[in-house]
Amino acid sequence: MKNSDVPMMALRRAVQICNGVDALGDALNLSTDVLERMLVGAEPIPAETFTQAVGMLLDATATRGPKRGKPDSNEGGRKGPRH
C-alpha cells in the first residue's frame, strides 16, 4: 500500500461504516458529488476531510469489544508451575 492510497482507503472504509456515500457526505459536510470524486481519485482529499474520516474510523472501532482469539500480553502467561 502506498501512502498516497491511505486517504482514499480511509474514505472508502468510512463509507462502509456510515452505510453509504450520502450519509458520509452528511457527516463530513460534503456534497455527494464532491465525495464521489474524492473516492475515485478525481479530486484531492483535503487533510481536514482525511482527519475527520480517520476520527470516524477510530470511533467506530473503539466501540467494539476486543477480539478474544489471542491472549492479551497483559493477562500473563503460564498459570501453573514450570516443570
PyMOL Python script that loads the backbone (N, CA, C, O; Angstrom):
from pymol import cmd

cmd.read_pdbstr("""\
ATOM      1  N   MET A   1       0.838  -1.166   0.000  1.00  0.00           N
ATOM      2  CA  MET A   1       0.000   0.000   0.000  1.00  0.00           C
ATOM      3  C   MET A   1       0.892   1.240   0.000  1.00  0.00           C
ATOM      4  O   MET A   1       1.841   1.336   0.779  1.00  0.00           O
ATOM      5  N   LYS A   2       0.581   2.171  -0.868  1.00  0.00           N
ATOM      6  CA  LYS A   2       1.319   3.427  -0.930  1.00  0.00           C
ATOM      7  C   LYS A   2       0.688   4.420   0.043  1.00  0.00           C
ATOM      8  O   LYS A   2      -0.519   4.384   0.283  1.00  0.00           O
ATOM      9  N   ASN A   3       1.505   5.299   0.594  1.00  0.00           N
ATOM     10  CA  ASN A   3       0.979   6.327   1.494  1.00  0.00           C
ATOM     11  C   ASN A   3      -0.082   7.170   0.821  1.00  0.00           C
ATOM     12  O   ASN A   3      -1.023   7.625   1.472  1.00  0.00           O
ATOM     13  N   SER A   4       0.061   7.380  -0.476  1.00  0.00           N
ATOM     14  CA  SER A   4      -0.900   8.199  -1.200  1.00  0.00           C
ATOM     15  C   SER A   4      -2.270   7.529  -1.299  1.00  0.00           C
ATOM     16  O   SER A   4      -3.262   8.202  -1.579  1.00  0.00           O
ATOM     17  N   ASP A   5      -2.342   6.219  -1.077  1.00  0.00           N
ATOM     18  CA  ASP A   5      -3.619   5.494  -1.132  1.00  0.00           C
ATOM     19  C   ASP A   5      -4.388   5.565   0.191  1.00  0.00           C
ATOM     20  O   ASP A   5      -5.589   5.295   0.219  1.00  0.00           O
ATOM     21  N   VAL A   6      -3.720   5.919   1.268  1.00  0.00           N
ATOM     22  CA  VAL A   6      -4.328   5.858   2.595  1.00  0.00           C
ATOM     23  C   VAL A   6      -5.554   6.762   2.735  1.00  0.00           C
ATOM     24  O   VAL A   6      -6.577   6.290   3.230  1.00  0.00           O
ATOM     25  N   PRO A   7      -5.512   8.031   2.329  1.00  0.00           N
ATOM     26  CA  PRO A   7      -6.718   8.858   2.477  1.00  0.00           C
ATOM     27  C   PRO A   7      -7.928   8.295   1.725  1.00  0.00           C
ATOM     28  O   PRO A   7      -9.044   8.306   2.245  1.00  0.00           O
ATOM     29  N   MET A   8      -7.708   7.806   0.511  1.00  0.00           N
ATOM     30  CA  MET A   8      -8.817   7.254  -0.259  1.00  0.00           C
ATOM     31  C   MET A   8      -9.346   5.977   0.403  1.00  0.00           C
ATOM     32  O   MET A   8     -10.557   5.756   0.445  1.00  0.00           O
ATOM     33  N   MET A   9      -8.458   5.151   0.911  1.00  0.00           N
ATOM     34  CA  MET A   9      -8.880   3.924   1.579  1.00  0.00           C
ATOM     35  C   MET A   9      -9.647   4.245   2.864  1.00  0.00           C
ATOM     36  O   MET A   9     -10.613   3.562   3.203  1.00  0.00           O
ATOM     37  N   ALA A  10      -9.215   5.276   3.567  1.00  0.00           N
ATOM     38  CA  ALA A  10      -9.921   5.683   4.785  1.00  0.00           C
ATOM     39  C   ALA A  10     -11.330   6.159   4.446  1.00  0.00           C
ATOM     40  O   ALA A  10     -12.285   5.824   5.148  1.00  0.00           O
ATOM     41  N   LEU A  11     -11.462   6.934   3.379  1.00  0.00           N
ATOM     42  CA  LEU A  11     -12.795   7.393   2.973  1.00  0.00           C
ATOM     43  C   LEU A  11     -13.674   6.216   2.558  1.00  0.00           C
ATOM     44  O   LEU A  11     -14.854   6.173   2.906  1.00  0.00           O
ATOM     45  N   ARG A  12     -13.119   5.276   1.830  1.00  0.00           N
ATOM     46  CA  ARG A  12     -13.904   4.109   1.410  1.00  0.00           C
ATOM     47  C   ARG A  12     -14.392   3.308   2.609  1.00  0.00           C
ATOM     48  O   ARG A  12     -15.530   2.838   2.628  1.00  0.00           O
ATOM     49  N   ARG A  13     -13.531   3.156   3.607  1.00  0.00           N
ATOM     50  CA  ARG A  13     -13.931   2.432   4.815  1.00  0.00           C
ATOM     51  C   ARG A  13     -14.992   3.220   5.581  1.00  0.00           C
ATOM     52  O   ARG A  13     -15.921   2.635   6.137  1.00  0.00           O
ATOM     53  N   ALA A  14     -14.855   4.545   5.610  1.00  0.00           N
ATOM     54  CA  ALA A  14     -15.843   5.390   6.275  1.00  0.00           C
ATOM     55  C   ALA A  14     -17.204   5.295   5.584  1.00  0.00           C
ATOM     56  O   ALA A  14     -18.239   5.365   6.247  1.00  0.00           O
ATOM     57  N   VAL A  15     -17.210   5.138   4.263  1.00  0.00           N
ATOM     58  CA  VAL A  15     -18.469   4.933   3.537  1.00  0.00           C
ATOM     59  C   VAL A  15     -19.150   3.667   4.044  1.00  0.00           C
ATOM     60  O   VAL A  15     -20.364   3.656   4.250  1.00  0.00           O
ATOM     61  N   GLN A  16     -18.381   2.607   4.246  1.00  0.00           N
ATOM     62  CA  GLN A  16     -18.944   1.349   4.752  1.00  0.00           C
ATOM     63  C   GLN A  16     -19.509   1.532   6.150  1.00  0.00           C
ATOM     64  O   GLN A  16     -20.604   1.053   6.446  1.00  0.00           O
ATOM     65  N   ILE A  17     -18.781   2.211   6.998  1.00  0.00           N
ATOM     66  CA  ILE A  17     -19.221   2.404   8.378  1.00  0.00           C
ATOM     67  C   ILE A  17     -20.487   3.257   8.445  1.00  0.00           C
ATOM     68  O   ILE A  17     -21.367   3.016   9.271  1.00  0.00           O
ATOM     69  N   CYS A  18     -20.568   4.256   7.566  1.00  0.00           N
ATOM     70  CA  CYS A  18     -21.734   5.152   7.550  1.00  0.00           C
ATOM     71  C   CYS A  18     -22.900   4.590   6.746  1.00  0.00           C
ATOM     72  O   CYS A  18     -23.972   5.194   6.690  1.00  0.00           O
ATOM     73  N   ASN A  19     -22.688   3.438   6.127  1.00  0.00           N
ATOM     74  CA  ASN A  19     -23.732   2.813   5.294  1.00  0.00           C
ATOM     75  C   ASN A  19     -24.105   3.648   4.083  1.00  0.00           C
ATOM     76  O   ASN A  19     -25.280   3.774   3.739  1.00  0.00           O
ATOM     77  N   GLY A  20     -23.090   4.219   3.439  1.00  0.00           N
ATOM     78  CA  GLY A  20     -23.351   4.889   2.178  1.00  0.00           C
ATOM     79  C   GLY A  20     -22.664   6.232   2.022  1.00  0.00           C
ATOM     80  O   GLY A  20     -22.271   6.876   2.994  1.00  0.00           O
ATOM     81  N   VAL A  21     -22.536   6.628   0.773  1.00  0.00           N
ATOM     82  CA  VAL A  21     -21.866   7.882   0.425  1.00  0.00           C
ATOM     83  C   VAL A  21     -22.668   9.078   0.918  1.00  0.00           C
ATOM     84  O   VAL A  21     -22.094  10.049   1.411  1.00  0.00           O
ATOM     85  N   ASP A  22     -23.987   9.017   0.790  1.00  0.00           N
ATOM     86  CA  ASP A  22     -24.822  10.139   1.224  1.00  0.00           C
ATOM     87  C   ASP A  22     -24.653  10.407   2.718  1.00  0.00           C
ATOM     88  O   ASP A  22     -24.506  11.557   3.134  1.00  0.00           O
ATOM     89  N   ALA A  23     -24.676   9.350   3.517  1.00  0.00           N
ATOM     90  CA  ALA A  23     -24.543   9.503   4.969  1.00  0.00           C
ATOM     91  C   ALA A  23     -23.161  10.029   5.337  1.00  0.00           C
ATOM     92  O   ALA A  23     -23.037  10.873   6.224  1.00  0.00           O
ATOM     93  N   LEU A  24     -22.125   9.543   4.667  1.00  0.00           N
ATOM     94  CA  LEU A  24     -20.780  10.039   4.944  1.00  0.00           C
ATOM     95  C   LEU A  24     -20.668  11.504   4.534  1.00  0.00           C
ATOM     96  O   LEU A  24     -20.082  12.312   5.254  1.00  0.00           O
ATOM     97  N   GLY A  25     -21.225  11.837   3.389  1.00  0.00           N
ATOM     98  CA  GLY A  25     -21.214  13.236   2.954  1.00  0.00           C
ATOM     99  C   GLY A  25     -21.876  14.143   3.979  1.00  0.00           C
ATOM    100  O   GLY A  25     -21.382  15.235   4.262  1.00  0.00           O
ATOM    101  N   ASP A  26     -23.000  13.686   4.537  1.00  0.00           N
ATOM    102  CA  ASP A  26     -23.669  14.467   5.583  1.00  0.00           C
ATOM    103  C   ASP A  26     -22.772  14.615   6.807  1.00  0.00           C
ATOM    104  O   ASP A  26     -22.669  15.699   7.380  1.00  0.00           O
ATOM    105  N   ALA A  27     -22.123  13.520   7.205  1.00  0.00           N
ATOM    106  CA  ALA A  27     -21.260  13.546   8.393  1.00  0.00           C
ATOM    107  C   ALA A  27     -20.047  14.456   8.197  1.00  0.00           C
ATOM    108  O   ALA A  27     -19.577  15.088   9.143  1.00  0.00           O
ATOM    109  N   LEU A  28     -19.550  14.518   6.974  1.00  0.00           N
ATOM    110  CA  LEU A  28     -18.361  15.327   6.677  1.00  0.00           C
ATOM    111  C   LEU A  28     -18.711  16.709   6.124  1.00  0.00           C
ATOM    112  O   LEU A  28     -17.821  17.505   5.829  1.00  0.00           O
ATOM    113  N   ASN A  29     -19.997  16.989   5.987  1.00  0.00           N
ATOM    114  CA  ASN A  29     -20.463  18.252   5.400  1.00  0.00           C
ATOM    115  C   ASN A  29     -19.917  18.461   3.994  1.00  0.00           C
ATOM    116  O   ASN A  29     -19.446  19.543   3.644  1.00  0.00           O
ATOM    117  N   LEU A  30     -19.992  17.391   3.193  1.00  0.00           N
ATOM    118  CA  LEU A  30     -19.570  17.439   1.795  1.00  0.00           C
ATOM    119  C   LEU A  30     -20.727  17.014   0.911  1.00  0.00           C
ATOM    120  O   LEU A  30     -21.564  16.208   1.315  1.00  0.00           O
ATOM    121  N   SER A  31     -20.771  17.557  -0.294  1.00  0.00           N
ATOM    122  CA  SER A  31     -21.790  17.100  -1.235  1.00  0.00           C
ATOM    123  C   SER A  31     -21.422  15.696  -1.706  1.00  0.00           C
ATOM    124  O   SER A  31     -20.252  15.312  -1.709  1.00  0.00           O
ATOM    125  N   THR A  32     -22.425  14.950  -2.096  1.00  0.00           N
ATOM    126  CA  THR A  32     -22.196  13.599  -2.597  1.00  0.00           C
ATOM    127  C   THR A  32     -21.301  13.627  -3.831  1.00  0.00           C
ATOM    128  O   THR A  32     -20.442  12.762  -3.998  1.00  0.00           O
ATOM    129  N   ASP A  33     -21.503  14.621  -4.694  1.00  0.00           N
ATOM    130  CA  ASP A  33     -20.687  14.724  -5.914  1.00  0.00           C
ATOM    131  C   ASP A  33     -19.210  14.908  -5.593  1.00  0.00           C
ATOM    132  O   ASP A  33     -18.358  14.242  -6.182  1.00  0.00           O
ATOM    133  N   VAL A  34     -18.905  15.802  -4.668  1.00  0.00           N
ATOM    134  CA  VAL A  34     -17.500  16.048  -4.294  1.00  0.00           C
ATOM    135  C   VAL A  34     -16.910  14.794  -3.669  1.00  0.00           C
ATOM    136  O   VAL A  34     -15.793  14.397  -3.999  1.00  0.00           O
ATOM    137  N   LEU A  35     -17.657  14.173  -2.771  1.00  0.00           N
ATOM    138  CA  LEU A  35     -17.167  12.973  -2.100  1.00  0.00           C
ATOM    139  C   LEU A  35     -16.926  11.845  -3.095  1.00  0.00           C
ATOM    140  O   LEU A  35     -15.921  11.142  -2.995  1.00  0.00           O
ATOM    141  N   GLU A  36     -17.824  11.662  -4.045  1.00  0.00           N
ATOM    142  CA  GLU A  36     -17.627  10.616  -5.053  1.00  0.00           C
ATOM    143  C   GLU A  36     -16.383  10.878  -5.894  1.00  0.00           C
ATOM    144  O   GLU A  36     -15.670   9.940  -6.248  1.00  0.00           O
ATOM    145  N   ARG A  37     -16.113  12.146  -6.221  1.00  0.00           N
ATOM    146  CA  ARG A  37     -14.898  12.473  -6.977  1.00  0.00           C
ATOM    147  C   ARG A  37     -13.646  12.165  -6.152  1.00  0.00           C
ATOM    148  O   ARG A  37     -12.641  11.704  -6.693  1.00  0.00           O
ATOM    149  N   MET A  38     -13.708  12.419  -4.856  1.00  0.00           N
ATOM    150  CA  MET A  38     -12.576  12.088  -3.981  1.00  0.00           C
ATOM    151  C   MET A  38     -12.367  10.577  -3.931  1.00  0.00           C
ATOM    152  O   MET A  38     -11.231  10.102  -3.929  1.00  0.00           O
ATOM    153  N   LEU A  39     -13.450   9.835  -3.892  1.00  0.00           N
ATOM    154  CA  LEU A  39     -13.367   8.379  -3.773  1.00  0.00           C
ATOM    155  C   LEU A  39     -12.764   7.709  -4.999  1.00  0.00           C
ATOM    156  O   LEU A  39     -12.198   6.621  -4.889  1.00  0.00           O
ATOM    157  N   VAL A  40     -12.875   8.335  -6.156  1.00  0.00           N
ATOM    158  CA  VAL A  40     -12.300   7.754  -7.374  1.00  0.00           C
ATOM    159  C   VAL A  40     -10.964   8.397  -7.738  1.00  0.00           C
ATOM    160  O   VAL A  40     -10.353   8.046  -8.748  1.00  0.00           O
ATOM    161  N   GLY A  41     -10.516   9.342  -6.908  1.00  0.00           N
ATOM    162  CA  GLY A  41      -9.227   9.972  -7.156  1.00  0.00           C
ATOM    163  C   GLY A  41      -9.255  11.135  -8.112  1.00  0.00           C
ATOM    164  O   GLY A  41      -8.202  11.627  -8.518  1.00  0.00           O
ATOM    165  N   ALA A  42     -10.442  11.588  -8.484  1.00  0.00           N
ATOM    166  CA  ALA A  42     -10.542  12.709  -9.413  1.00  0.00           C
ATOM    167  C   ALA A  42     -10.374  14.057  -8.719  1.00  0.00           C
ATOM    168  O   ALA A  42     -10.159  15.080  -9.370  1.00  0.00           O
ATOM    169  N   GLU A  43     -10.473  14.046  -7.411  1.00  0.00           N
ATOM    170  CA  GLU A  43     -10.297  15.271  -6.634  1.00  0.00           C
ATOM    171  C   GLU A  43      -9.464  14.931  -5.402  1.00  0.00           C
ATOM    172  O   GLU A  43      -9.670  13.882  -4.791  1.00  0.00           O
ATOM    173  N   PRO A  44      -8.529  15.798  -5.028  1.00  0.00           N
ATOM    174  CA  PRO A  44      -7.704  15.501  -3.851  1.00  0.00           C
ATOM    175  C   PRO A  44      -8.533  15.533  -2.570  1.00  0.00           C
ATOM    176  O   PRO A  44      -9.538  16.237  -2.480  1.00  0.00           O
ATOM    177  N   ILE A  45      -8.096  14.766  -1.594  1.00  0.00           N
ATOM    178  CA  ILE A  45      -8.778  14.707  -0.305  1.00  0.00           C
ATOM    179  C   ILE A  45      -8.064  15.676   0.627  1.00  0.00           C
ATOM    180  O   ILE A  45      -6.897  15.469   0.962  1.00  0.00           O
ATOM    181  N   PRO A  46      -8.755  16.735   1.049  1.00  0.00           N
ATOM    182  CA  PRO A  46      -8.125  17.694   1.961  1.00  0.00           C
ATOM    183  C   PRO A  46      -7.747  17.023   3.287  1.00  0.00           C
ATOM    184  O   PRO A  46      -8.390  16.069   3.724  1.00  0.00           O
ATOM    185  N   ALA A  47      -6.707  17.538   3.903  1.00  0.00           N
ATOM    186  CA  ALA A  47      -6.234  16.973   5.177  1.00  0.00           C
ATOM    187  C   ALA A  47      -7.338  16.976   6.229  1.00  0.00           C
ATOM    188  O   ALA A  47      -7.452  16.028   7.007  1.00  0.00           O
ATOM    189  N   GLU A  48      -8.138  18.011   6.262  1.00  0.00           N
ATOM    190  CA  GLU A  48      -9.223  18.099   7.249  1.00  0.00           C
ATOM    191  C   GLU A  48     -10.249  16.980   7.037  1.00  0.00           C
ATOM    192  O   GLU A  48     -10.729  16.386   8.003  1.00  0.00           O
ATOM    193  N   THR A  49     -10.581  16.698   5.788  1.00  0.00           N
ATOM    194  CA  THR A  49     -11.526  15.625   5.479  1.00  0.00           C
ATOM    195  C   THR A  49     -10.943  14.273   5.865  1.00  0.00           C
ATOM    196  O   THR A  49     -11.639  13.432   6.432  1.00  0.00           O
ATOM    197  N   PHE A  50      -9.668  14.065   5.560  1.00  0.00           N
ATOM    198  CA  PHE A  50      -8.997  12.822   5.933  1.00  0.00           C
ATOM    199  C   PHE A  50      -8.996  12.654   7.451  1.00  0.00           C
ATOM    200  O   PHE A  50      -9.283  11.570   7.959  1.00  0.00           O
ATOM    201  N   THR A  51      -8.673  13.725   8.171  1.00  0.00           N
ATOM    202  CA  THR A  51      -8.640  13.668   9.631  1.00  0.00           C
ATOM    203  C   THR A  51     -10.014  13.340  10.198  1.00  0.00           C
ATOM    204  O   THR A  51     -10.120  12.552  11.137  1.00  0.00           O
ATOM    205  N   GLN A  52     -11.063  13.930   9.646  1.00  0.00           N
ATOM    206  CA  GLN A  52     -12.420  13.636  10.103  1.00  0.00           C
ATOM    207  C   GLN A  52     -12.774  12.169   9.843  1.00  0.00           C
ATOM    208  O   GLN A  52     -13.373  11.510  10.693  1.00  0.00           O
ATOM    209  N   ALA A  53     -12.406  11.672   8.683  1.00  0.00           N
ATOM    210  CA  ALA A  53     -12.697  10.276   8.342  1.00  0.00           C
ATOM    211  C   ALA A  53     -11.958   9.326   9.278  1.00  0.00           C
ATOM    212  O   ALA A  53     -12.532   8.337   9.734  1.00  0.00           O
ATOM    213  N   VAL A  54     -10.693   9.615   9.567  1.00  0.00           N
ATOM    214  CA  VAL A  54      -9.930   8.768  10.490  1.00  0.00           C
ATOM    215  C   VAL A  54     -10.556   8.814  11.879  1.00  0.00           C
ATOM    216  O   VAL A  54     -10.627   7.789  12.556  1.00  0.00           O
ATOM    217  N   GLY A  55     -11.003   9.968  12.305  1.00  0.00           N
ATOM    218  CA  GLY A  55     -11.682  10.082  13.588  1.00  0.00           C
ATOM    219  C   GLY A  55     -12.924   9.216  13.645  1.00  0.00           C
ATOM    220  O   GLY A  55     -13.201   8.588  14.666  1.00  0.00           O
ATOM    221  N   MET A  56     -13.675   9.179  12.552  1.00  0.00           N
ATOM    222  CA  MET A  56     -14.867   8.328  12.485  1.00  0.00           C
ATOM    223  C   MET A  56     -14.481   6.850  12.578  1.00  0.00           C
ATOM    224  O   MET A  56     -15.141   6.066  13.259  1.00  0.00           O
ATOM    225  N   LEU A  57     -13.404   6.487  11.885  1.00  0.00           N
ATOM    226  CA  LEU A  57     -12.952   5.096  11.923  1.00  0.00           C
ATOM    227  C   LEU A  57     -12.513   4.714  13.331  1.00  0.00           C
ATOM    228  O   LEU A  57     -12.819   3.617  13.800  1.00  0.00           O
ATOM    229  N   LEU A  58     -11.809   5.594  13.998  1.00  0.00           N
ATOM    230  CA  LEU A  58     -11.364   5.320  15.363  1.00  0.00           C
ATOM    231  C   LEU A  58     -12.547   5.199  16.309  1.00  0.00           C
ATOM    232  O   LEU A  58     -12.570   4.316  17.166  1.00  0.00           O
ATOM    233  N   ASP A  59     -13.531   6.082  16.161  1.00  0.00           N
ATOM    234  CA  ASP A  59     -14.732   5.997  16.997  1.00  0.00           C
ATOM    235  C   ASP A  59     -15.459   4.681  16.770  1.00  0.00           C
ATOM    236  O   ASP A  59     -15.930   4.053  17.718  1.00  0.00           O
ATOM    237  N   ALA A  60     -15.551   4.267  15.519  1.00  0.00           N
ATOM    238  CA  ALA A  60     -16.270   3.032  15.195  1.00  0.00           C
ATOM    239  C   ALA A  60     -15.565   1.807  15.767  1.00  0.00           C
ATOM    240  O   ALA A  60     -16.222   0.876  16.233  1.00  0.00           O
ATOM    241  N   THR A  61     -14.240   1.802  15.734  1.00  0.00           N
ATOM    242  CA  THR A  61     -13.520   0.643  16.254  1.00  0.00           C
ATOM    243  C   THR A  61     -13.408   0.686  17.771  1.00  0.00           C
ATOM    244  O   THR A  61     -13.231  -0.360  18.397  1.00  0.00           O
ATOM    245  N   ALA A  62     -13.506   1.861  18.379  1.00  0.00           N
ATOM    246  CA  ALA A  62     -13.413   1.977  19.834  1.00  0.00           C
ATOM    247  C   ALA A  62     -14.651   1.394  20.513  1.00  0.00           C
ATOM    248  O   ALA A  62     -14.589   1.008  21.680  1.00  0.00           O
ATOM    249  N   THR A  63     -15.761   1.325  19.804  1.00  0.00           N
ATOM    250  CA  THR A  63     -16.993   0.810  20.406  1.00  0.00           C
ATOM    251  C   THR A  63     -17.071  -0.702  20.356  1.00  0.00           C
ATOM    252  O   THR A  63     -17.945  -1.296  20.989  1.00  0.00           O
ATOM    253  N   ARG A  64     -16.180  -1.332  19.620  1.00  0.00           N
ATOM    254  CA  ARG A  64     -16.157  -2.793  19.535  1.00  0.00           C
ATOM    255  C   ARG A  64     -15.414  -3.357  20.733  1.00  0.00           C
ATOM    256  O   ARG A  64     -14.509  -2.726  21.279  1.00  0.00           O
ATOM    257  N   GLY A  65     -15.809  -4.546  21.126  1.00  0.00           N
ATOM    258  CA  GLY A  65     -15.080  -5.239  22.180  1.00  0.00           C
ATOM    259  C   GLY A  65     -13.793  -5.813  21.622  1.00  0.00           C
ATOM    260  O   GLY A  65     -13.656  -5.961  20.407  1.00  0.00           O
ATOM    261  N   PRO A  66     -12.854  -6.137  22.484  1.00  0.00           N
ATOM    262  CA  PRO A  66     -11.589  -6.707  21.993  1.00  0.00           C
ATOM    263  C   PRO A  66     -11.802  -8.102  21.431  1.00  0.00           C
ATOM    264  O   PRO A  66     -12.680  -8.843  21.870  1.00  0.00           O
ATOM    265  N   LYS A  67     -10.983  -8.437  20.457  1.00  0.00           N
ATOM    266  CA  LYS A  67     -11.011  -9.786  19.894  1.00  0.00           C
ATOM    267  C   LYS A  67     -10.432 -10.738  20.924  1.00  0.00           C
ATOM    268  O   LYS A  67      -9.458 -10.401  21.596  1.00  0.00           O
ATOM    269  N   ARG A  68     -11.002 -11.898  21.056  1.00  0.00           N
ATOM    270  CA  ARG A  68     -10.548 -12.838  22.070  1.00  0.00           C
ATOM    271  C   ARG A  68      -9.794 -14.014  21.483  1.00  0.00           C
ATOM    272  O   ARG A  68      -9.636 -15.033  22.156  1.00  0.00           O
ATOM    273  N   GLY A  69      -9.329 -13.907  20.264  1.00  0.00           N
ATOM    274  CA  GLY A  69      -8.629 -15.009  19.623  1.00  0.00           C
ATOM    275  C   GLY A  69      -7.257 -15.290  20.211  1.00  0.00           C
ATOM    276  O   GLY A  69      -6.854 -16.447  20.334  1.00  0.00           O
ATOM    277  N   LYS A  70      -6.551 -14.250  20.568  1.00  0.00           N
ATOM    278  CA  LYS A  70      -5.196 -14.404  21.091  1.00  0.00           C
ATOM    279  C   LYS A  70      -5.172 -13.892  22.526  1.00  0.00           C
ATOM    280  O   LYS A  70      -5.901 -12.958  22.859  1.00  0.00           O
ATOM    281  N   PRO A  71      -4.350 -14.489  23.374  1.00  0.00           N
ATOM    282  CA  PRO A  71      -4.253 -13.978  24.735  1.00  0.00           C
ATOM    283  C   PRO A  71      -3.610 -12.595  24.754  1.00  0.00           C
ATOM    284  O   PRO A  71      -2.708 -12.300  23.969  1.00  0.00           O
ATOM    285  N   ASP A  72      -4.086 -11.769  25.652  1.00  0.00           N
ATOM    286  CA  ASP A  72      -3.535 -10.432  25.821  1.00  0.00           C
ATOM    287  C   ASP A  72      -2.205 -10.536  26.550  1.00  0.00           C
ATOM    288  O   ASP A  72      -2.088 -11.290  27.516  1.00  0.00           O
ATOM    289  N   SER A  73      -1.221  -9.803  26.111  1.00  0.00           N
ATOM    290  CA  SER A  73       0.091  -9.880  26.747  1.00  0.00           C
ATOM    291  C   SER A  73       0.043  -9.386  28.191  1.00  0.00           C
ATOM    292  O   SER A  73       0.935  -9.694  28.982  1.00  0.00           O
ATOM    293  N   ASN A  74      -0.980  -8.632  28.534  1.00  0.00           N
ATOM    294  CA  ASN A  74      -1.121  -8.138  29.906  1.00  0.00           C
ATOM    295  C   ASN A  74      -1.789  -9.153  30.824  1.00  0.00           C
ATOM    296  O   ASN A  74      -1.821  -8.952  32.038  1.00  0.00           O
ATOM    297  N   GLU A  75      -2.313 -10.221  30.281  1.00  0.00           N
ATOM    298  CA  GLU A  75      -3.022 -11.216  31.084  1.00  0.00           C
ATOM    299  C   GLU A  75      -2.069 -12.244  31.691  1.00  0.00           C
ATOM    300  O   GLU A  75      -2.508 -13.165  32.380  1.00  0.00           O
ATOM    301  N   GLY A  76      -0.819 -12.099  31.450  1.00  0.00           N
ATOM    302  CA  GLY A  76       0.120 -13.086  31.967  1.00  0.00           C
ATOM    303  C   GLY A  76       0.172 -14.283  31.057  1.00  0.00           C
ATOM    304  O   GLY A  76      -0.544 -14.343  30.058  1.00  0.00           O
ATOM    305  N   GLY A  77       0.991 -15.210  31.385  1.00  0.00           N
ATOM    306  CA  GLY A  77       1.131 -16.383  30.531  1.00  0.00           C
ATOM    307  C   GLY A  77       0.748 -17.635  31.241  1.00  0.00           C
ATOM    308  O   GLY A  77      -0.431 -17.898  31.482  1.00  0.00           O
ATOM    309  N   ARG A  78       1.736 -18.405  31.576  1.00  0.00           N
ATOM    310  CA  ARG A  78       1.550 -19.697  32.200  1.00  0.00           C
ATOM    311  C   ARG A  78       0.856 -19.549  33.546  1.00  0.00           C
ATOM    312  O   ARG A  78       1.200 -18.666  34.332  1.00  0.00           O
ATOM    313  N   LYS A  79      -0.122 -20.411  33.812  1.00  0.00           N
ATOM    314  CA  LYS A  79      -0.868 -20.358  35.075  1.00  0.00           C
ATOM    315  C   LYS A  79      -0.291 -21.295  36.124  1.00  0.00           C
ATOM    316  O   LYS A  79      -0.393 -21.012  37.317  1.00  0.00           O
ATOM    317  N   GLY A  80       0.304 -22.386  35.716  1.00  0.00           N
ATOM    318  CA  GLY A  80       0.818 -23.378  36.663  1.00  0.00           C
ATOM    319  C   GLY A  80       2.322 -23.273  36.828  1.00  0.00           C
ATOM    320  O   GLY A  80       2.966 -22.449  36.179  1.00  0.00           O
ATOM    321  N   PRO A  81       2.877 -24.094  37.682  1.00  0.00           N
ATOM    322  CA  PRO A  81       4.333 -24.070  37.891  1.00  0.00           C
ATOM    323  C   PRO A  81       5.072 -24.615  36.667  1.00  0.00           C
ATOM    324  O   PRO A  81       4.527 -25.420  35.912  1.00  0.00           O
ATOM    325  N   ARG A  82       6.287 -24.179  36.484  1.00  0.00           N
ATOM    326  CA  ARG A  82       7.125 -24.680  35.395  1.00  0.00           C
ATOM    327  C   ARG A  82       7.697 -26.025  35.791  1.00  0.00           C
ATOM    328  O   ARG A  82       7.953 -26.259  36.972  1.00  0.00           O
ATOM    329  N   HIS A  83       7.902 -26.899  34.848  1.00  0.00           N
ATOM    330  CA  HIS A  83       8.470 -28.226  35.117  1.00  0.00           C
ATOM    331  C   HIS A  83       9.882 -28.302  34.668  1.00  0.00           C
ATOM    332  O   HIS A  83      10.522 -29.343  34.814  1.00  0.00           O
TER     333      HIS A  83
END
""", "prot")
cmd.dss("prot")
cmd.show_as("cartoon", "prot")
cmd.util.cbc("prot")
cmd.orient("prot")
